[in-house]
Amino acid sequence: MAQSKLTIVPCPIAEANEFVRQFHRHHKPVPGAKFALAVADDQKEVCGVAIVSRPTARMSDDGFTLEVVRVATDGTPNACSALYGAAWRTAREMGYRRLITYTLPEEGGTSLRAAGFKCLGERGGGSWSRNSRPRVDHHPTQAKLGWEKAT
């Protein structure tokens, strides 16, 4: 069976969030973002999305860094790699110098490596809830692996 040709296409953030709602394994849609991209197969069907935002961690929010906060696909081969690569090209063209993201340790990172990202090792984890600001965690709280691509 021949592999589909994948094409990066524009995607409104609301539509990307709806795709995340349907296909992401452990995260919900995001409240806002800088931009979103989709990848479509040769039948023009969207098979994945990436949502890029300001960094979640305040120390990374230096004005030249963006973060891929969601990637979701329907399982189409190479869709994740295509999205990570396109997210970097778009961020770089917008003047950003660094693109970061985080994965769970059990997620292999093959798509990130294929898109030229470098693993930075274990990062953060834990709950966002504090005594002064209680929250209910609806996401995985273990340590994550940090990844970056930079100029």
Residue pairs with C-beta under 8 A, 6 or more apart in sequence:
3 77
3 78
4 41
4 42
4 43
4 47
4 76
5 41
5 42
6 39
6 40
6 41
6 47
6 76
6 78
6 79
6 82
7 39
7 40
7 41
7 42
8 37
8 38
8 39
8 82
8 83
8 86
9 37
9 38
9 39
9 40
9 46
10 37
10 38
11 36
11 37
11 38
11 46
11 49
12 36
13 30
13 32
13 33
13 35
13 36
13 51
15 36
15 38
15 49
16 33
16 36
16 37
16 38
16 49
16 50
16 51
16 70
17 29
17 30
17 36
17 51
18 29
19 38
19 46
19 48
19 49
19 72
20 27
20 28
20 29
20 30
20 49
20 51
20 70
20 72
21 28
21 29
22 72
23 48
23 72
23 73
23 74
24 70
24 72
26 104
26 139
26 140
27 70
27 139
28 138
28 139
29 70
30 51
30 53
30 69
30 70
32 53
33 51
33 52
33 53
33 69
34 52
34 53
34 54
34 66
34 94
35 51
35 52
35 90
36 49
36 50
36 51
36 52
37 49
37 50
37 52
37 83
37 86
37 87
37 90
38 46
38 48
38 49
38 50
39 46
39 47
39 48
39 49
39 73
39 76
39 79
39 82
39 83
39 86
40 46
40 47
41 47
41 76
47 73
47 74
47 76
47 79
48 71
48 72
48 73
48 74
48 76
48 79
48 80
48 82
48 83
49 70
49 71
49 72
49 73
49 83
50 68
50 70
50 71
50 83
50 84
50 86
50 87
51 68
51 69
51 70
51 71
52 66
52 67
52 68
52 69
52 87
52 90
52 91
52 99
53 66
53 67
53 69
54 61
54 66
54 67
55 61
55 65
55 66
55 67
55 100
56 67
56 69
57 124
60 67
60 100
64 95
64 96
64 97
64 98
65 96
65 97
65 98
65 99
65 100
66 91
66 96
66 98
66 99
66 100
67 99
67 100
67 101
68 84
68 87
68 99
68 100
68 101
69 101
71 80
71 83
71 84
71 101
71 111
73 79
73 80
73 83
78 111
78 114
80 111
81 110
81 111
81 114
81 115
84 101
84 111
84 112
84 114
84 115
84 117
85 115
85 116
87 99
88 99
88 115
88 116
88 117
88 149
91 99
92 99
92 151
97 150
97 151
98 148
98 149
98 150
98 151
99 117
99 148
99 149
99 150
100 146
100 147
100 148
101 112
101 117
101 146
101 147
101 148
102 123
102 124
102 144
102 145
102 146
102 147
103 109
103 112
103 144
103 145
103 147
104 140
104 142
104 144
104 145
105 122
105 142
105 143
105 144
105 145
107 145
109 117
109 119
109 145
109 147
112 119
112 147
113 119
115 149
116 149
117 147
117 148
117 149
118 147
118 148
118 149
119 145
119 146
119 147
120 145
120 146
120 147
120 148
121 145
121 146
122 143
122 144
122 145
122 146
123 143
123 144
123 145
123 146
124 143
124 144
124 146
125 141
125 142
125 143
125 144
126 141
127 135
127 137
127 141
128 135
128 137
129 135
129 136
129 137
